[in-house]
Amino acid sequence: MPHDVKQAADTVLDSMVNRAGGVPGVVAMATDRQGNFYEGAAGRRSLGAEQAMTPDSVMAIFSTTKAMTGVCAMQLVEEGLLRLDDPARQYVPEIAELQVLNGFDDAGQPQTQAPSRDITVGDLILHTSGLAYEFFSADDLKYRTAHGIPTVVSSTFASVRTVLQHDPGAAWTYGPSIDWLGRVVEKLRGRRLGEVMAERIFAPLGMDSTAFTLTDSMRSRLAVLHDRAQDGKLTPLPDLILPQPPEMDMGGHGLYSTVSDYMKFIRMFLNDGDGPHGRVLKAETVEMMSGNGLPAGMTSGGWPTSIPSLANAGEFDPGVRKTWAYTFQRNEEPTHTGRPAGSLMWAGLGNLFYWIDRQNGVGGFVGTQILPFFDVASYPGFVDFEAAVYRSLNS
């Protein structure tokens, strides 16, 4: 890897923090199959505070949790204990209670009907179940309000017992499907999801700062979430922490981690499932997980917003055809940053973004702690960082 990546990446991070309307703090890393070739941090863990953001700063990683839950499920598939075409109700009977939304009557009450078929395990991992997040779906938010269903960030089972936006398999809709998948894993393993991950992912990869419940060490390094108002003003939210301990280990968004730890997870995918302290997945499983799992013609794309304080509307790599792997977004065409077709990426609500390029054996992660999602400084910073890595790779 050419040496100029450090200067280019450092410049990106410096700009993210010090430009007008920038971020309080950021950590970014890039890896090849052997190890990180770039590690950088800039800014502060909290706006106006003294503590610097460091490579080992702990963050709420939100939906970057999802891929780890997907790995736990695919380990069960490898062992013959689970099939992707199994009805999910075999393992989580409560999922059979979910209905399809037909609209709302004149009084604003939801009208529902039974789904045309069972939700399968594959529907959960591919986001074709029909479940949607309340901050990306006005109809889900309205349904939750009508029935008193709590927000998903309450880390409760009640929060994922919502309504389907369409019949299972009919479309790709991003939502709490992976939280249900985590329940499937718990049922088959007979343990909390966090315990399963600790044994089967974190230990073989040497990830010592990743958990649903913060340890004392993790809490001492915790970066603070911030709110960005519509006028751009940032406000620290030191009390905004996911329930500790959570009622339910939320496989879709509940982990705290460091960028350093997440790079070990990315590197496992670059190395066909192998980790420094043991194998996590078979090579053929990694290959399968990296492929498009959606039916022919179905794509994944952008998102609207129904709670602007949590998420801005947007789309990654607009104009590029995107599908869904197990469980990542997959670009079917090259992106303008240099990421080749067939690569993987995803993100977390607090403005964390990663990519995995198995073809070239590189991956990266950029982490900030800001709401709403698709932040005006965080996402462009990720794009600039990724582009800087590929320019260096190709120079």
C-alpha positions, 0 to 999 in steps of 0.5 A: 500500500503506497505511503500517501494514503496516510497524508490523504486520509489524515487530510479527510479527517482533519477536514471533517472535524475542522470545516464549518459544520463539521463533526465533533470527532471521527475515527477511520481505519482501512485494512487489507487481508493482513492488517490495518494500513491506516488508523486515524482519529480526529476531534473530541469524544464530545463537543466542548470536552477535553477528551480526544477521540482515539482509535479505541473510542467506543461508539454505539454502532447501531445497524453495523450490528446487523452483519454480526447477527447474520454471521450467527445465523449463517453459522447455524445454517452451516451446522445444519440446525437452520435453513433459510427457507424455514418459516421463522415461526418454527423458532419465534412463534410470535412472528406469525401474529404480524399482519399486513397493513392495508391502510387506515380508516377515517378515524386513523385506525390501521386496517390489516390482513393476514400475510399471503405466506409465512415469513421465512428466515431468509426473508429476515436476513434479506429484509424482504419480511415486510417489516419497516423502521418507524423513522423510515416509514410514516405508516409504521410510525402511525401504526405504532402510535395507534397501538402504543408500540414502543420505539425500537431503540427501547431494546424491547421485544414489544418494539419489533412486534409491529406491522408488515408493509407488504406481503413477505417476499414482495419487496426489499424494505429495511426494518427490524427483521434482523432483531427477529433473526437474533431471536431465532439465533437465541432460540436455537443456541439457548443463550442470549445473542450477546453470549453467542456473539462473544463465543462465536465471533468476538473470541476468535477475532480478538474483539475485546471491546464489543458488547450489548452492555457496556463494561467499565472499560468500554464506558470510560472510552465512550464517545457521546452521541450528538444532535445536529439541528436543522440549522447545523448546530451540534448539541452533545447528548451524554444521556442518550445511551441504549438501555443498560443492560437491554431487555433484549439483545437487539441483533439489528442495532444494539452493539457498542464497539470500537472501529478497531474491533470492527476492522477485525470483523471486516478482515474476517470477510476478506480472509474467507471466514478465518480469524486470528484465533479460529475460523468463524465461517467456512469459505463457501459461506462467506462467498454465499453471504457476499452474493445477491440474495434478492429475487431477480429484478428486486433491488435495494435503494434509498430511504425516506424519513418519517422522524427527521430528528433521527434520519435524513432521507437519502441513498448510498451511491445514487444511480448505482444498481444495488441489491442485498447480500447476507446482510449487506448492501451490494453494489452491482456496478462500480461506485465513483469512489473506486469500489468495484462491482460486487462489493459490500457496505452498510451503515449505522444510525449514528453515522457510521459507515463501512465497506468490504471489497473482497476482490481487492482485499480491502475494507474500511470504516468511518465512525462518528456519533451524530443524529440524524442519520446521513449527516451532512458532514459524516457521510461525505467524509466517508465517501472522501475517505474511501476515495482516498484509499482507492486513489492510493491503492491505484497509484 
